[in-house]
Amino acid sequence: MKNFLTILFILIILSGCGYNSIYTQNKNINFEILSLETKGDRDINYLIERELKKYIGTNNARKFNVRINTEYSKNPITRDKTGKITKYKLIANSNLEFEINNQIQNISLNETFIMENFNDKFEEKKYEGQIKNDLSNLLISKIIPYLVNFEWL
């Protein structure tokens, strides 16, 4: 009975926990995206655009024009004795150009992940898609704070 009450107590406490994105509740968003242009990898760009479109038309004083060029690559890094690839390095590069008040600033962001080779290519492709999504989210988590904290030196 004591174990049951302990487990019930833990479940009640954990069910009250909720995850919220850092920026969904942020009332201090002090920028607006006037235009957003993307080039490069379609999947990564789609995820980045989906997140950044939230900041279009927010009527804030700091207004940015944003251009993003993304590249994605899957490079073999290790092979076994037979020459079969055993590990890949997944690389997501994003070059961003921010224009505010006719002044342009460029930044480059990179994210990498080491992925094991799968025997089942369908599962490997599915897993690679999940990793690509995670790499995109990491890039987004760097872009938004950069825009929030942007200041000319």
C-alpha positions as CSV (number, residue, x, y, z in Angstrom):
1,M,0.0,0.0,0.0
2,K,2.9,2.4,0.8
3,N,4.5,1.8,-2.6
4,F,1.1,2.4,-4.3
5,L,0.7,5.8,-2.5
6,T,4.3,6.7,-3.4
7,I,3.8,5.9,-7.1
8,L,0.4,7.7,-7.1
9,F,2.0,10.8,-5.5
10,I,4.8,10.8,-8.1
11,L,2.3,10.5,-10.9
12,I,0.2,13.4,-9.7
13,I,3.3,15.6,-9.3
14,L,4.6,14.7,-12.8
15,S,1.3,15.1,-14.5
16,G,1.3,18.7,-13.4
17,C,4.6,19.4,-15.2
18,G,4.2,20.8,-18.6
19,Y,6.6,21.8,-21.3
20,N,6.4,25.2,-22.9
21,S,8.7,26.5,-25.5
22,I,10.9,29.3,-24.2
23,Y,9.6,31.8,-26.7
24,T,5.8,31.0,-26.6
25,Q,5.3,32.9,-23.4
26,N,8.0,35.6,-24.0
27,K,6.4,39.0,-23.9
28,N,9.7,40.7,-24.5
29,I,9.9,39.9,-28.2
30,N,11.2,43.3,-29.5
31,F,11.5,42.6,-33.2
32,E,9.5,42.1,-36.4
33,I,10.5,40.3,-39.5
34,L,9.5,42.3,-42.6
35,S,10.6,39.8,-45.2
36,L,11.9,36.3,-45.0
37,E,13.8,34.7,-47.9
38,T,15.2,31.1,-47.9
39,K,17.5,29.1,-50.2
40,G,19.0,25.7,-49.9
41,D,17.7,22.6,-48.2
42,R,13.9,22.5,-48.5
43,D,13.2,20.5,-45.3
44,I,15.4,22.6,-43.0
45,N,14.1,25.8,-44.6
46,Y,10.5,24.8,-44.1
47,L,11.0,24.2,-40.3
48,I,12.9,27.5,-39.9
49,E,10.3,29.4,-41.9
50,R,7.5,27.9,-39.9
51,E,9.0,29.2,-36.6
52,L,10.1,32.6,-37.9
53,K,6.7,33.4,-39.6
54,K,5.4,33.9,-36.0
55,Y,7.4,37.1,-35.9
56,I,6.0,38.6,-39.2
57,G,3.7,41.5,-38.6
58,T,4.2,41.8,-34.9
59,N,4.4,45.7,-35.1
60,N,7.6,46.1,-33.1
61,A,10.1,48.9,-33.5
62,R,13.1,46.8,-34.7
63,K,12.3,45.5,-38.1
64,F,14.5,42.9,-39.9
65,N,14.8,41.6,-43.4
66,V,16.0,38.1,-43.1
67,R,17.7,35.9,-45.8
68,I,18.7,32.4,-45.0
69,N,20.8,30.0,-47.0
70,T,20.9,26.4,-45.7
71,E,23.0,23.4,-46.7
72,Y,22.7,19.9,-45.5
73,S,25.1,17.1,-46.0
74,K,25.5,13.4,-45.0
75,N,29.2,12.4,-45.1
76,P,30.5,8.9,-44.3
77,I,33.2,9.0,-41.6
78,T,33.9,5.4,-40.7
79,R,33.9,2.1,-42.6
80,D,34.3,-1.5,-41.5
81,K,36.9,-4.0,-42.9
82,T,34.6,-4.8,-45.9
83,G,34.3,-1.1,-46.9
84,K,30.7,-0.8,-45.7
85,I,29.9,2.6,-44.1
86,T,29.3,2.3,-40.3
87,K,28.9,6.0,-39.3
88,Y,27.8,9.2,-41.0
89,K,28.3,12.8,-40.0
90,L,25.2,14.9,-40.6
91,I,25.9,18.6,-41.0
92,A,23.4,21.4,-41.2
93,N,24.9,24.8,-42.1
94,S,22.9,28.0,-42.1
95,N,24.2,31.4,-43.4
96,L,21.9,34.2,-42.2
97,E,21.8,37.8,-43.4
98,F,20.0,40.3,-41.3
99,E,19.2,43.7,-42.6
100,I,18.1,46.4,-40.2
101,N,18.1,50.2,-41.0
102,N,19.9,49.5,-44.3
103,Q,22.8,47.9,-42.4
104,I,23.6,44.2,-43.1
105,Q,25.0,41.7,-40.7
106,N,25.9,38.1,-41.6
107,I,26.2,35.1,-39.2
108,S,26.9,31.5,-39.9
109,L,25.5,28.7,-37.8
110,N,26.5,25.0,-37.9
111,E,25.1,21.9,-36.3
112,T,26.5,18.3,-36.6
113,F,25.4,14.9,-35.5
114,I,27.1,11.5,-35.8
115,M,24.7,8.8,-37.0
116,E,25.2,5.0,-37.1
117,N,24.4,3.2,-40.3
118,F,21.2,1.1,-40.2
119,N,20.7,-2.2,-42.0
120,D,17.1,-1.2,-42.8
121,K,17.4,1.8,-45.1
122,F,13.8,2.8,-44.5
123,E,14.4,3.1,-40.8
124,E,17.7,4.9,-41.5
125,K,15.9,7.4,-43.7
126,K,13.2,7.9,-41.0
127,Y,15.7,8.4,-38.3
128,E,17.7,10.8,-40.5
129,G,14.5,12.9,-40.9
130,Q,14.1,13.1,-37.2
131,I,17.7,14.2,-36.8
132,K,17.3,16.8,-39.5
133,N,14.3,18.1,-37.6
134,D,16.3,18.3,-34.4
135,L,19.2,20.0,-36.2
136,S,16.7,22.6,-37.6
137,N,15.3,23.2,-34.1
138,L,18.9,23.8,-32.8
139,L,19.4,26.3,-35.5
140,I,16.1,28.1,-34.7
141,S,17.1,28.1,-31.0
142,K,20.2,30.2,-32.0
143,I,18.5,32.5,-34.5
144,I,15.7,33.8,-32.3
145,P,17.9,34.8,-29.3
146,Y,20.2,36.5,-31.8
147,L,17.3,38.6,-33.1
148,V,16.0,39.4,-29.6
149,N,19.4,40.5,-28.4
150,F,20.7,42.1,-31.6
151,E,22.6,45.3,-31.1
152,W,25.0,47.1,-33.4
153,L,28.4,47.4,-31.9
